[in-house]
């Protein structure tokens, strides 16, 4: 059974810092990996999707990398802003399945 | 594009009553919809997968007679929590996916509080 772990559980940084969020998964037979953002009491917003054959994806200040063989992904946020404060969730889709397995998330607080 | 809505956004009910939550894909046809439950500071746990016109597939440990799912059309799925109890209080989120697509689009969630 796939298990997804996110470290750290919470992170507090001053505005302007670059930061890295980590995601690890136990079964490397994945189809893709996705990073989401969730604001308090809200649904999920997809940030980046990396196919199993890809190594990284970039969108603006966000860069996600994938090392499938070692079961790891990182989300890099450059020049963090208070508006980046949210919970960031990592989810993997297993090969041959349509469902997603989520980590517990990293709660990020960026202070002005 | 690819917007998913949920209704209601919040519901408070008495123990023993049934509650229906709607999930709609507003601008695309969703052949598959997913229902998740999220407890405070926990991750999303998949409850069931529903395909239009067929019975939902429930995850292990999820009671299909308690959580009734109907996917009657390509734009609407409903989750009915029957005989709700306080332990059913949670944040329920649906997602929808087009046929052949990789991405799931998530709704804004429904906060259920059972008194």
HADDOCK unambig.tbl for C-alpha pairs under 7 A between the chains (distance, minus, plus):
assign (segid A and resid 42 and name CA) (segid B and resid 108 and name CA) 5.25 0.50 0.50
assign (segid A and resid 42 and name CA) (segid B and resid 109 and name CA) 6.15 0.50 0.50
assign (segid A and resid 43 and name CA) (segid B and resid 93 and name CA) 6.82 0.50 0.50
assign (segid A and resid 43 and name CA) (segid B and resid 106 and name CA) 6.31 0.50 0.50
assign (segid A and resid 43 and name CA) (segid B and resid 107 and name CA) 5.68 0.50 0.50
assign (segid A and resid 43 and name CA) (segid B and resid 108 and name CA) 3.88 0.50 0.50
assign (segid A and resid 43 and name CA) (segid B and resid 109 and name CA) 5.28 0.50 0.50
assign (segid A and resid 44 and name CA) (segid B and resid 106 and name CA) 5.73 0.50 0.50
assign (segid A and resid 102 and name CA) (segid B and resid 43 and name CA) 6.22 0.50 0.50
assign (segid A and resid 102 and name CA) (segid B and resid 44 and name CA) 6.18 0.50 0.50
assign (segid A and resid 103 and name CA) (segid B and resid 43 and name CA) 5.92 0.50 0.50
assign (segid A and resid 104 and name CA) (segid B and resid 42 and name CA) 5.41 0.50 0.50
assign (segid A and resid 104 and name CA) (segid B and resid 43 and name CA) 4.18 0.50 0.50
assign (segid A and resid 105 and name CA) (segid B and resid 43 and name CA) 6.71 0.50 0.50
